Amino acid sequence: MCGRFVSTQQPEALAAFFGATFEGEPLSTSHNVAPTNDVYGVVQGADDLRHIEVFQWGLVPSWAKDVKIGSKMINARAETVGEKPSFKPLLRRHRVILPMDGFYEWQATEQRAKTPMFIHRADGDLLAVAGLWTTWRDPAMGSEAPWLHSCTLITTAANATMAPVHDRMPVILERDDWATWLDRSVDDPAKLLRLLIPAADDVLTMHAVSTAVNNVRNKGSELVDPL
């Protein structure tokens, strides 16, 4: 499971990094993005160009009766994403890359409390995490309800670097895989599922950080300082 991450890049920087465009109001930077927060995502539009869009983190399926389901659908498992009804059609048509500076995971210790770890790319680049997105509007409000764009990130088995901390990790797409993942004309599940694998063992590095990250109200840069 991945339940918190860091997003500090301005949309213009993200657009340059991913070869995309951005229109709209920028989000606040956050060193502690939590479920149901708004996040940036990279998608390929009907014009075949890449765009930076804003999504709520926590997928709200089109059939949902209540937006609250999103808080329970922040992750999708790579092993079942091609089978579960909530994710299977999105794998074919609604794929997104979720940029992040890094993410947090909590490592069990001999003491009762767990130690939060900040995990990021060893080369200093952004993480490009595979995800899915969809749209929803409140059925109680009828056809006048605004559309909500929401997303979930895909996790896979941990690599050797992550295994001492957790048995899952986000699917990290390398630059050569971005085009395939975002290409709207690619709808072969087998071709897509081949991308949903653990990162190479040397991609990530990590360090322990303060338990201040446990409180979602804390958003400052001190959260990623080494303990």
CYANA upper distance limits for C-alpha pairs under 8 A (distance plus 0.5 A):
  1 MET  CA     75 ASN  CA      7.11
  1 MET  CA    155 THR  CA      7.30
  1 MET  CA    168 ARG  CA      6.36
  1 MET  CA    169 MET  CA      7.21
  1 MET  CA    170 PRO  CA      8.29
  2 CYS  CA     74 ILE  CA      8.47
  2 CYS  CA     75 ASN  CA      7.45
  2 CYS  CA    103 PHE  CA      7.94
  2 CYS  CA    104 TYR  CA      7.85
  2 CYS  CA    105 GLU  CA      7.47
  2 CYS  CA    155 THR  CA      8.04
  2 CYS  CA    168 ARG  CA      8.39
  2 CYS  CA    169 MET  CA      7.30
  2 CYS  CA    170 PRO  CA      7.19
  3 GLY  CA     34 ALA  CA      7.01
  3 GLY  CA     35 PRO  CA      7.25
  3 GLY  CA     74 ILE  CA      7.88
  3 GLY  CA    104 TYR  CA      7.94
  3 GLY  CA    105 GLU  CA      8.28
  4 ARG  CA     32 ASN  CA      6.59
  4 ARG  CA     33 VAL  CA      5.92
  4 ARG  CA     34 ALA  CA      5.63
  4 ARG  CA     35 PRO  CA      7.87
  4 ARG  CA    103 PHE  CA      6.41
  4 ARG  CA    104 TYR  CA      6.07
  4 ARG  CA    105 GLU  CA      8.20
  5 PHE  CA     31 HIS  CA      7.39
  5 PHE  CA     32 ASN  CA      6.20
  5 PHE  CA     33 VAL  CA      5.64
  5 PHE  CA     34 ALA  CA      7.63
  5 PHE  CA    100 MET  CA      7.30
  5 PHE  CA    101 ASP  CA      8.08
  5 PHE  CA    102 GLY  CA      6.35
  5 PHE  CA    103 PHE  CA      4.36
  5 PHE  CA    104 TYR  CA      6.25
  6 VAL  CA     30 SER  CA      6.50
  6 VAL  CA     31 HIS  CA      4.88
  6 VAL  CA     32 ASN  CA      6.01
  6 VAL  CA     33 VAL  CA      6.37
  6 VAL  CA    100 MET  CA      6.24
  6 VAL  CA    101 ASP  CA      5.81
  6 VAL  CA    102 GLY  CA      5.89
  6 VAL  CA    103 PHE  CA      6.34
  7 SER  CA     29 THR  CA      6.42
  7 SER  CA     30 SER  CA      5.87
  7 SER  CA     31 HIS  CA      6.61
  7 SER  CA     32 ASN  CA      8.29
  7 SER  CA     33 VAL  CA      7.47
  7 SER  CA     39 VAL  CA      8.46
  7 SER  CA     99 PRO  CA      7.97
  7 SER  CA    100 MET  CA      5.58
  7 SER  CA    101 ASP  CA      6.11
  7 SER  CA    102 GLY  CA      8.19
  8 THR  CA     29 THR  CA      5.04
  8 THR  CA     30 SER  CA      6.27
  8 THR  CA     31 HIS  CA      7.35
  8 THR  CA    100 MET  CA      8.30
  8 THR  CA    101 ASP  CA      7.41
  9 GLN  CA     13 ALA  CA      6.78
  9 GLN  CA     14 LEU  CA      6.99
  9 GLN  CA     29 THR  CA      7.51
  9 GLN  CA    101 ASP  CA      8.33
 10 GLN  CA     14 LEU  CA      6.94
 10 GLN  CA     26 PRO  CA      7.64
 10 GLN  CA     29 THR  CA      8.21
 11 PRO  CA     15 ALA  CA      6.48
 11 PRO  CA     22 PHE  CA      7.05
 11 PRO  CA     26 PRO  CA      6.95
 11 PRO  CA     40 TYR  CA      8.43
 11 PRO  CA     52 ILE  CA      7.77
 12 GLU  CA     16 ALA  CA      6.78
 12 GLU  CA     21 THR  CA      8.28
 12 GLU  CA     22 PHE  CA      7.40
 13 ALA  CA     17 PHE  CA      6.66
 14 LEU  CA     18 PHE  CA      6.63
 14 LEU  CA     20 ALA  CA      8.20
 14 LEU  CA     52 ILE  CA      8.20
 14 LEU  CA     99 PRO  CA      8.27
 15 ALA  CA     19 GLY  CA      6.07
 15 ALA  CA     20 ALA  CA      4.90
 15 ALA  CA     21 THR  CA      5.77
 15 ALA  CA     22 PHE  CA      6.96
 15 ALA  CA     51 HIS  CA      8.00
 15 ALA  CA     52 ILE  CA      7.08
 16 ALA  CA     20 ALA  CA      6.92
 16 ALA  CA     21 THR  CA      8.41
 18 PHE  CA     42 VAL  CA      8.23
 18 PHE  CA     50 ARG  CA      8.28
 19 GLY  CA     50 ARG  CA      7.26
 20 ALA  CA     42 VAL  CA      8.09
 20 ALA  CA     49 LEU  CA      7.52
 20 ALA  CA     50 ARG  CA      4.99
 20 ALA  CA     51 HIS  CA      5.38
 20 ALA  CA     52 ILE  CA      6.90
 21 THR  CA     50 ARG  CA      7.00
 21 THR  CA     51 HIS  CA      5.30
 21 THR  CA     52 ILE  CA      6.47
 22 PHE  CA     51 HIS  CA      6.43
 22 PHE  CA     52 ILE  CA      5.54
 22 PHE  CA     53 GLU  CA      7.57
 23 GLU  CA     52 ILE  CA      8.25
 27 LEU  CA     38 ASP  CA      8.09
 27 LEU  CA     39 VAL  CA      8.06
 30 SER  CA    219 LYS  CA      5.80
 30 SER  CA    220 GLY  CA      7.34
 30 SER  CA    221 SER  CA      8.49
 31 HIS  CA    219 LYS  CA      5.45
 31 HIS  CA    220 GLY  CA      6.21
 31 HIS  CA    221 SER  CA      6.36
 31 HIS  CA    223 LEU  CA      7.14
 31 HIS  CA    224 VAL  CA      7.88
 32 ASN  CA    213 VAL  CA      7.23
 32 ASN  CA    216 VAL  CA      6.94
 32 ASN  CA    218 ASN  CA      7.30
 32 ASN  CA    219 LYS  CA      5.52
 32 ASN  CA    220 GLY  CA      8.19
 32 ASN  CA    223 LEU  CA      8.33
 33 VAL  CA     37 ASN  CA      6.94
 33 VAL  CA    216 VAL  CA      8.19
 33 VAL  CA    219 LYS  CA      8.27
 34 ALA  CA     57 TRP  CA      8.34
 34 ALA  CA    216 VAL  CA      7.10
 35 PRO  CA     57 TRP  CA      5.98
 35 PRO  CA     58 GLY  CA      6.48
 35 PRO  CA     71 SER  CA      6.41
 35 PRO  CA     74 ILE  CA      7.03
 36 THR  CA     56 GLN  CA      6.06
 36 THR  CA     57 TRP  CA      5.42
 36 THR  CA     58 GLY  CA      6.09
 36 THR  CA     70 GLY  CA      7.45
 36 THR  CA     71 SER  CA      6.58
 37 ASN  CA     56 GLN  CA      6.21
 37 ASN  CA     57 TRP  CA      6.20
 38 ASP  CA     54 VAL  CA      6.91
 38 ASP  CA     55 PHE  CA      5.95
 38 ASP  CA     56 GLN  CA      4.88
 38 ASP  CA     57 TRP  CA      6.49
 39 VAL  CA     54 VAL  CA      6.09
 39 VAL  CA     55 PHE  CA      5.91
 39 VAL  CA     56 GLN  CA      6.67
 39 VAL  CA     57 TRP  CA      6.87
 39 VAL  CA     98 LEU  CA      8.36
 40 TYR  CA     52 ILE  CA      6.92
 40 TYR  CA     53 GLU  CA      6.21
 40 TYR  CA     54 VAL  CA      5.24
 40 TYR  CA     55 PHE  CA      6.77
 40 TYR  CA     98 LEU  CA      6.93
 40 TYR  CA     99 PRO  CA      7.37
 41 GLY  CA     52 ILE  CA      6.11
 41 GLY  CA     53 GLU  CA      5.81
 41 GLY  CA     54 VAL  CA      6.61
 41 GLY  CA     55 PHE  CA      7.25
 41 GLY  CA     96 VAL  CA      6.50
 41 GLY  CA     97 ILE  CA      6.04
 41 GLY  CA     98 LEU  CA      5.21
 41 GLY  CA     99 PRO  CA      7.12
 42 VAL  CA     50 ARG  CA      7.07
 42 VAL  CA     51 HIS  CA      6.18
 42 VAL  CA     52 ILE  CA      5.22
 42 VAL  CA     53 GLU  CA      6.81
 42 VAL  CA     96 VAL  CA      6.00
 42 VAL  CA     97 ILE  CA      5.46
 42 VAL  CA     98 LEU  CA      6.94
 42 VAL  CA     99 PRO  CA      8.23
 43 VAL  CA     50 ARG  CA      6.06
 43 VAL  CA     51 HIS  CA      5.99
 43 VAL  CA     52 ILE  CA      7.08
 43 VAL  CA     53 GLU  CA      7.72
 43 VAL  CA     95 ARG  CA      7.42
 43 VAL  CA     96 VAL  CA      5.58
 43 VAL  CA     97 ILE  CA      7.26
 43 VAL  CA    182 LEU  CA      6.67
 44 GLN  CA     48 ASP  CA      6.19
 44 GLN  CA     49 LEU  CA      5.92
 44 GLN  CA     50 ARG  CA      4.89
 44 GLN  CA     51 HIS  CA      6.66
 44 GLN  CA    182 LEU  CA      6.17
 44 GLN  CA    183 ASP  CA      7.06
 44 GLN  CA    184 ARG  CA      7.35
 45 GLY  CA     49 LEU  CA      6.12
 45 GLY  CA     50 ARG  CA      6.71
 45 GLY  CA     51 HIS  CA      7.25
 48 ASP  CA    183 ASP  CA      8.25
 48 ASP  CA    184 ARG  CA      8.25
 54 VAL  CA    149 HIS  CA      7.93
 55 PHE  CA    133 TRP  CA      8.39
 55 PHE  CA    148 LEU  CA      8.34
 55 PHE  CA    149 HIS  CA      5.56
 55 PHE  CA    150 SER  CA      5.19
 55 PHE  CA    151 CYS  CA      6.57
 56 GLN  CA    148 LEU  CA      8.18
 56 GLN  CA    149 HIS  CA      6.75
 56 GLN  CA    150 SER  CA      4.88
 56 GLN  CA    151 CYS  CA      6.66
 57 TRP  CA     70 GLY  CA      8.05
 57 TRP  CA     74 ILE  CA      6.73
 57 TRP  CA    150 SER  CA      6.33
 57 TRP  CA    151 CYS  CA      5.70
 57 TRP  CA    152 THR  CA      6.62
 58 GLY  CA     69 ILE  CA      8.34
 58 GLY  CA     70 GLY  CA      4.63
 58 GLY  CA     71 SER  CA      5.76
 58 GLY  CA     72 LYS  CA      7.38
 58 GLY  CA     73 MET  CA      5.59
 58 GLY  CA     74 ILE  CA      4.73
 58 GLY  CA     75 ASN  CA      8.20
 58 GLY  CA    150 SER  CA      6.56
 58 GLY  CA    151 CYS  CA      6.02
 58 GLY  CA    152 THR  CA      5.95
 59 LEU  CA     69 ILE  CA      8.07
 59 LEU  CA     70 GLY  CA      5.24
 59 LEU  CA     71 SER  CA      8.18
 59 LEU  CA     73 MET  CA      5.78
 59 LEU  CA     74 ILE  CA      6.74
 59 LEU  CA    133 TRP  CA      7.37
 59 LEU  CA    134 THR  CA      7.64
 59 LEU  CA    150 SER  CA      5.48
 59 LEU  CA    151 CYS  CA      5.15
 59 LEU  CA    152 THR  CA      5.77
 60 VAL  CA     64 ALA  CA      6.88
 60 VAL  CA     67 VAL  CA      6.58
 60 VAL  CA     68 LYS  CA      8.41
 60 VAL  CA     69 ILE  CA      6.64
 60 VAL  CA     70 GLY  CA      5.30
 60 VAL  CA     73 MET  CA      8.00
 60 VAL  CA    134 THR  CA      7.80
 60 VAL  CA    135 THR  CA      7.93
 60 VAL  CA    136 TRP  CA      6.97
 60 VAL  CA    150 SER  CA      6.66
 60 VAL  CA    151 CYS  CA      8.20
 61 PRO  CA     86 SER  CA      6.97
 61 PRO  CA    134 THR  CA      7.18
 61 PRO  CA    135 THR  CA      7.71
 61 PRO  CA    136 TRP  CA      6.99
 62 SER  CA    134 THR  CA      7.67
 62 SER  CA    135 THR  CA      6.70
 62 SER  CA    136 TRP  CA      5.30
 62 SER  CA    137 ARG  CA      7.95
 63 TRP  CA    136 TRP  CA      8.31
 64 ALA  CA     69 ILE  CA      7.86
 64 ALA  CA    136 TRP  CA      8.31
 65 LYS  CA    138 ASP  CA      7.45
 65 LYS  CA    139 PRO  CA      7.06
 66 ASP  CA    138 ASP  CA      7.53
 67 VAL  CA    138 ASP  CA      8.00
 68 LYS  CA     72 LYS  CA      8.38
 69 ILE  CA     73 MET  CA      7.25
 70 GLY  CA     74 ILE  CA      7.30
 70 GLY  CA    150 SER  CA      8.46
 73 MET  CA    152 THR  CA      6.96
 74 ILE  CA    151 CYS  CA      7.85
 74 ILE  CA    152 THR  CA      5.25
 74 ILE  CA    153 LEU  CA      6.86
 75 ASN  CA    152 THR  CA      5.72
 75 ASN  CA    153 LEU  CA      5.43
 75 ASN  CA    154 ILE  CA      6.06
 75 ASN  CA    155 THR  CA      7.04
 76 ALA  CA     80 THR  CA      8.28
 76 ALA  CA     81 VAL  CA      6.71
 76 ALA  CA     87 PHE  CA      8.23
 76 ALA  CA    152 THR  CA      6.98
 76 ALA  CA    153 LEU  CA      6.62
 76 ALA  CA    154 ILE  CA      5.20
 76 ALA  CA    155 THR  CA      6.65
 77 ARG  CA     81 VAL  CA      6.22
 77 ARG  CA    154 ILE  CA      6.19
 77 ARG  CA    155 THR  CA      5.63
 77 ARG  CA    156 THR  CA      6.65
 78 ALA  CA     82 GLY  CA      8.26
 78 ALA  CA    154 ILE  CA      6.50
 78 ALA  CA    155 THR  CA      6.29
 78 ALA  CA    156 THR  CA      5.87
 78 ALA  CA    193 LEU  CA      7.88
 78 ALA  CA    196 LEU  CA      6.43
 78 ALA  CA    197 ILE  CA      8.29
 79 GLU  CA    156 THR  CA      7.75
 80 THR  CA     84 LYS  CA      6.66
 81 VAL  CA     87 PHE  CA      6.02
 81 VAL  CA     88 LYS  CA      6.47
 81 VAL  CA     91 LEU  CA      7.82
 82 GLY  CA     87 PHE  CA      7.21
 82 GLY  CA     88 LYS  CA      5.17
 82 GLY  CA     91 LEU  CA      7.24
 82 GLY  CA    189 PRO  CA      7.27
 82 GLY  CA    193 LEU  CA      8.20
 83 GLU  CA     87 PHE  CA      7.82
 83 GLU  CA     88 LYS  CA      6.03
 84 LYS  CA     88 LYS  CA      6.17
 85 PRO  CA     89 PRO  CA      7.76
 86 SER  CA     90 LEU  CA      8.22
 87 PHE  CA     91 LEU  CA      6.71
 87 PHE  CA    132 LEU  CA      8.12
 88 LYS  CA     92 ARG  CA      7.53
 89 PRO  CA     93 ARG  CA      7.07
 89 PRO  CA     94 HIS  CA      8.31
 90 LEU  CA     94 HIS  CA      5.09
 90 LEU  CA     95 ARG  CA      7.13
 90 LEU  CA    132 LEU  CA      6.68
 90 LEU  CA    133 TRP  CA      7.34
 90 LEU  CA    134 THR  CA      7.68
 91 LEU  CA     95 ARG  CA      6.62
 91 LEU  CA    132 LEU  CA      7.19
 91 LEU  CA    187 ASP  CA      8.21
 91 LEU  CA    189 PRO  CA      7.64
 91 LEU  CA    192 LEU  CA      8.40
 92 ARG  CA    186 VAL  CA      7.84
 92 ARG  CA    187 ASP  CA      5.10
 92 ARG  CA    188 ASP  CA      7.53
 92 ARG  CA    189 PRO  CA      7.20
 93 ARG  CA    184 ARG  CA      6.79
 93 ARG  CA    187 ASP  CA      7.33
 94 HIS  CA    132 LEU  CA      6.22
 94 HIS  CA    133 TRP  CA      5.94
 94 HIS  CA    134 THR  CA      7.06
 95 ARG  CA    130 ALA  CA      8.06
 95 ARG  CA    131 GLY  CA      6.44
 95 ARG  CA    132 LEU  CA      5.02
 95 ARG  CA    133 TRP  CA      6.67
 95 ARG  CA    181 TRP  CA      7.27
 95 ARG  CA    182 LEU  CA      6.55
 96 VAL  CA    130 ALA  CA      6.76
 96 VAL  CA    131 GLY  CA      5.48
 96 VAL  CA    132 LEU  CA      5.88
 96 VAL  CA    133 TRP  CA      7.01
 96 VAL  CA    181 TRP  CA      8.17
 96 VAL  CA    182 LEU  CA      6.98
 97 ILE  CA    128 ALA  CA      6.34
 97 ILE  CA    129 VAL  CA      5.92
 97 ILE  CA    130 ALA  CA      5.45
 97 ILE  CA    131 GLY  CA      6.20
 97 ILE  CA    178 TRP  CA      8.38
 97 ILE  CA    182 LEU  CA      8.14
 98 LEU  CA    127 LEU  CA      8.46
 98 LEU  CA    128 ALA  CA      6.28
 98 LEU  CA    129 VAL  CA      5.48
 98 LEU  CA    130 ALA  CA      6.87
 98 LEU  CA    131 GLY  CA      6.96
 98 LEU  CA    153 LEU  CA      7.90
 99 PRO  CA    126 LEU  CA      6.99
 99 PRO  CA    127 LEU  CA      6.15
 99 PRO  CA    128 ALA  CA      5.39
 99 PRO  CA    129 VAL  CA      6.76
100 MET  CA    126 LEU  CA      6.35
100 MET  CA    127 LEU  CA      5.74
100 MET  CA    128 ALA  CA      7.31
100 MET  CA    129 VAL  CA      8.17
101 ASP  CA    120 HIS  CA      7.05
101 ASP  CA    125 ASP  CA      8.19
101 ASP  CA    126 LEU  CA      5.63
101 ASP  CA    127 LEU  CA      6.58
102 GLY  CA    118 PHE  CA      7.27
102 GLY  CA    119 ILE  CA      5.92
102 GLY  CA    120 HIS  CA      4.80
102 GLY  CA    121 ARG  CA      7.72
102 GLY  CA    126 LEU  CA      7.89
102 GLY  CA    127 LEU  CA      7.03
103 PHE  CA    118 PHE  CA      6.35
103 PHE  CA    119 ILE  CA      5.84
103 PHE  CA    120 HIS  CA      7.14
104 TYR  CA    116 PRO  CA      6.96
104 TYR  CA    117 MET  CA      5.96
104 TYR  CA    118 PHE  CA      5.24
104 TYR  CA    119 ILE  CA      6.49
105 GLU  CA    116 PRO  CA      6.20
105 GLU  CA    117 MET  CA      5.84
105 GLU  CA    118 PHE  CA      7.34
105 GLU  CA    119 ILE  CA      8.01
105 GLU  CA    165 VAL  CA      7.55
105 GLU  CA    166 HIS  CA      7.73
106 TRP  CA    114 LYS  CA      6.18
106 TRP  CA    115 THR  CA      5.85
106 TRP  CA    116 PRO  CA      4.76
106 TRP  CA    117 MET  CA      6.37
106 TRP  CA    165 VAL  CA      7.15
106 TRP  CA    166 HIS  CA      8.05
107 GLN  CA    114 LYS  CA      5.85
107 GLN  CA    115 THR  CA      5.59
107 GLN  CA    116 PRO  CA      6.69
107 GLN  CA    117 MET  CA      7.43
107 GLN  CA    164 PRO  CA      8.05
107 GLN  CA    165 VAL  CA      5.15
107 GLN  CA    166 HIS  CA      7.42
108 ALA  CA    112 ARG  CA      8.37
108 ALA  CA    113 ALA  CA      7.72
108 ALA  CA    114 LYS  CA      5.20
108 ALA  CA    115 THR  CA      6.99
108 ALA  CA    165 VAL  CA      7.64
109 THR  CA    113 ALA  CA      7.45
109 THR  CA    114 LYS  CA      6.36
109 THR  CA    115 THR  CA      7.47
115 THR  CA    208 ALA  CA      7.19
115 THR  CA    209 VAL  CA      7.94
115 THR  CA    210 SER  CA      8.38
115 THR  CA    211 THR  CA      7.52
116 PRO  CA    208 ALA  CA      6.40
116 PRO  CA    209 VAL  CA      6.22
116 PRO  CA    210 SER  CA      7.33
116 PRO  CA    211 THR  CA      6.78
116 PRO  CA    213 VAL  CA      8.03
117 MET  CA    206 MET  CA      6.85
117 MET  CA    207 HIS  CA      5.95
117 MET  CA    208 ALA  CA      4.88
117 MET  CA    209 VAL  CA      6.18
118 PHE  CA    206 MET  CA      5.94
118 PHE  CA    207 HIS  CA      6.08
118 PHE  CA    208 ALA  CA      6.77
118 PHE  CA    209 VAL  CA      6.97
118 PHE  CA    224 VAL  CA      6.79
119 ILE  CA    204 LEU  CA      7.15
119 ILE  CA    205 THR  CA      6.33
119 ILE  CA    206 MET  CA      4.83
119 ILE  CA    207 HIS  CA      7.37
120 HIS  CA    124 GLY  CA      7.93
120 HIS  CA    126 LEU  CA      8.45
120 HIS  CA    127 LEU  CA      7.77
120 HIS  CA    204 LEU  CA      6.01
120 HIS  CA    205 THR  CA      6.21
120 HIS  CA    206 MET  CA      6.78
121 ARG  CA    125 ASP  CA      6.55
121 ARG  CA    126 LEU  CA      7.44
121 ARG  CA    127 LEU  CA      7.18
121 ARG  CA    203 VAL  CA      6.18
121 ARG  CA    204 LEU  CA      4.97
121 ARG  CA    205 THR  CA      6.53
122 ALA  CA    202 ASP  CA      7.88
122 ALA  CA    203 VAL  CA      6.26
122 ALA  CA    204 LEU  CA      5.55
122 ALA  CA    205 THR  CA      5.66
123 ASP  CA    203 VAL  CA      7.99
127 LEU  CA    172 ILE  CA      6.94
127 LEU  CA    173 LEU  CA      8.26
128 ALA  CA    172 ILE  CA      6.09
128 ALA  CA    173 LEU  CA      5.96
128 ALA  CA    174 GLU  CA      7.69
129 VAL  CA    153 LEU  CA      7.37
129 VAL  CA    154 ILE  CA      7.97
129 VAL  CA    170 PRO  CA      6.90
129 VAL  CA    171 VAL  CA      6.05
129 VAL  CA    172 ILE  CA      5.16
129 VAL  CA    173 LEU  CA      6.40
130 ALA  CA    153 LEU  CA      6.49
130 ALA  CA    154 ILE  CA      6.23
130 ALA  CA    170 PRO  CA      8.13
130 ALA  CA    171 VAL  CA      6.16
130 ALA  CA    172 ILE  CA      6.92
130 ALA  CA    173 LEU  CA      6.91
130 ALA  CA    181 TRP  CA      8.34
130 ALA  CA    196 LEU  CA      8.34
131 GLY  CA    151 CYS  CA      7.26
131 GLY  CA    152 THR  CA      5.98
131 GLY  CA    153 LEU  CA      4.59
131 GLY  CA    154 ILE  CA      5.81
132 LEU  CA    151 CYS  CA      5.98
132 LEU  CA    152 THR  CA      5.97
132 LEU  CA    153 LEU  CA      7.00
132 LEU  CA    154 ILE  CA      8.16
133 TRP  CA    149 HIS  CA      7.52
133 TRP  CA    150 SER  CA      6.05
133 TRP  CA    151 CYS  CA      4.63
133 TRP  CA    152 THR  CA      7.01
134 THR  CA    149 HIS  CA      6.36
134 THR  CA    150 SER  CA      6.20
134 THR  CA    151 CYS  CA      6.99
135 THR  CA    147 TRP  CA      6.76
135 THR  CA    148 LEU  CA      5.95
135 THR  CA    149 HIS  CA      5.13
135 THR  CA    150 SER  CA      6.87
136 TRP  CA    147 TRP  CA      6.10
136 TRP  CA    148 LEU  CA      5.63
136 TRP  CA    149 HIS  CA      7.19
136 TRP  CA    150 SER  CA      8.45
137 ARG  CA    141 MET  CA      8.47
137 ARG  CA    145 ALA  CA      6.20
137 ARG  CA    146 PRO  CA      6.46
137 ARG  CA    147 TRP  CA      5.43
137 ARG  CA    148 LEU  CA      6.43
138 ASP  CA    142 GLY  CA      7.44
138 ASP  CA    145 ALA  CA      6.52
138 ASP  CA    146 PRO  CA      8.30
139 PRO  CA    143 SER  CA      8.34
139 PRO  CA    145 ALA  CA      8.18
141 MET  CA    145 ALA  CA      5.74
153 LEU  CA    170 PRO  CA      7.57
153 LEU  CA    171 VAL  CA      8.46
154 ILE  CA    170 PRO  CA      6.36
154 ILE  CA    171 VAL  CA      6.30
154 ILE  CA    196 LEU  CA      8.38
155 THR  CA    168 ARG  CA      6.84
155 THR  CA    169 MET  CA      5.81
155 THR  CA    170 PRO  CA      4.66
155 THR  CA    171 VAL  CA      5.75
155 THR  CA    196 LEU  CA      8.49
156 THR  CA    168 ARG  CA      6.10
156 THR  CA    169 MET  CA      6.05
156 THR  CA    170 PRO  CA      6.63
156 THR  CA    171 VAL  CA      6.46
156 THR  CA    196 LEU  CA      7.37
156 THR  CA    197 ILE  CA      6.69
156 THR  CA    198 PRO  CA      6.56
157 ALA  CA    167 ASP  CA      6.51
157 ALA  CA    168 ARG  CA      5.16
157 ALA  CA    169 MET  CA      6.65
157 ALA  CA    197 ILE  CA      8.04
157 ALA  CA    198 PRO  CA      6.64
158 ALA  CA    162 MET  CA      5.83
158 ALA  CA    163 ALA  CA      5.76
158 ALA  CA    166 HIS  CA      7.36
158 ALA  CA    167 ASP  CA      5.47
158 ALA  CA    168 ARG  CA      5.03
158 ALA  CA    169 MET  CA      5.66
158 ALA  CA    198 PRO  CA      6.70
159 ASN  CA    163 ALA  CA      6.40
159 ASN  CA    169 MET  CA      8.30
159 ASN  CA    198 PRO  CA      6.15
159 ASN  CA    199 ALA  CA      7.10
159 ASN  CA    200 ALA  CA      7.55
159 ASN  CA    201 ASP  CA      6.45
160 ALA  CA    164 PRO  CA      8.10
160 ALA  CA    201 ASP  CA      6.28
161 THR  CA    201 ASP  CA      6.09
161 THR  CA    202 ASP  CA      8.04
161 THR  CA    204 LEU  CA      7.58
161 THR  CA    205 THR  CA      8.12
162 MET  CA    166 HIS  CA      6.50
162 MET  CA    167 ASP  CA      7.64
162 MET  CA    168 ARG  CA      8.10
162 MET  CA    169 MET  CA      7.53
163 ALA  CA    167 ASP  CA      5.83
163 ALA  CA    168 ARG  CA      8.11
169 MET  CA    198 PRO  CA      7.85
170 PRO  CA    198 PRO  CA      8.41
171 VAL  CA    196 LEU  CA      6.31
171 VAL  CA    197 ILE  CA      6.81
171 VAL  CA    198 PRO  CA      6.72
171 VAL  CA    199 ALA  CA      7.56
172 ILE  CA    198 PRO  CA      7.87
172 ILE  CA    199 ALA  CA      6.56
173 LEU  CA    177 ASP  CA      6.51
173 LEU  CA    178 TRP  CA      7.07
173 LEU  CA    195 LEU  CA      7.87
173 LEU  CA    199 ALA  CA      8.45
174 GLU  CA    178 TRP  CA      7.30
177 ASP  CA    181 TRP  CA      6.78
177 ASP  CA    195 LEU  CA      7.87
178 TRP  CA    182 LEU  CA      6.64
179 ALA  CA    183 ASP  CA      6.25
180 THR  CA    186 VAL  CA      7.45
180 THR  CA    192 LEU  CA      8.19
181 TRP  CA    186 VAL  CA      8.35
181 TRP  CA    192 LEU  CA      7.24
181 TRP  CA    195 LEU  CA      8.48
186 VAL  CA    192 LEU  CA      8.49
187 ASP  CA    192 LEU  CA      8.22
188 ASP  CA    192 LEU  CA      7.02
189 PRO  CA    193 LEU  CA      6.37
190 ALA  CA    194 ARG  CA      6.89
191 LYS  CA    195 LEU  CA      7.95
192 LEU  CA    196 LEU  CA      7.79
199 ALA  CA    203 VAL  CA      6.99
207 HIS  CA    226 PRO  CA      6.52
207 HIS  CA    227 LEU  CA      8.12
208 ALA  CA    226 PRO  CA      6.28
208 ALA  CA    227 LEU  CA      5.94
209 VAL  CA    213 VAL  CA      8.42
209 VAL  CA    223 LEU  CA      7.04
209 VAL  CA    224 VAL  CA      6.48
209 VAL  CA    225 ASP  CA      6.59
209 VAL  CA    226 PRO  CA      5.69
209 VAL  CA    227 LEU  CA      5.14
210 SER  CA    223 LEU  CA      6.86
210 SER  CA    224 VAL  CA      8.36
210 SER  CA    225 ASP  CA      8.22
210 SER  CA    226 PRO  CA      8.28
210 SER  CA    227 LEU  CA      6.42
211 THR  CA    215 ASN  CA      8.49
212 ALA  CA    218 ASN  CA      7.31
212 ALA  CA    223 LEU  CA      7.22
213 VAL  CA    218 ASN  CA      6.87
213 VAL  CA    219 LYS  CA      8.36
213 VAL  CA    223 LEU  CA      6.44
218 ASN  CA    223 LEU  CA      8.41
219 LYS  CA    223 LEU  CA      7.84
221 SER  CA    225 ASP  CA      7.93
